[in-house]
Amino acid sequence: MKQFYPDLLLRTPFYPHPTYHDSSLAATIKTPYFRAALQLARPSLYQELEKCSI
């Protein structure tokens, strides 16, 4: 019988790897899904982006 840790949090990419190109990075950063994930993963980076209005 398998048991999982009850407080396990699994993070997986929302967008596929090919999506992250230099040409579309600015648009990707502005999406609500990316911003929410960034806020959870790296609050300090999220706050810096908010300061820059990116």
Residue pairs with C-beta under 8 A, 6 or more apart in sequence:
11 37
11 41
14 33
14 34
14 37
15 28
15 34
19 28
20 28
26 54
28 34
29 35
29 38
29 49
29 54
30 54
35 46
35 49
38 45
38 46
38 49
39 46
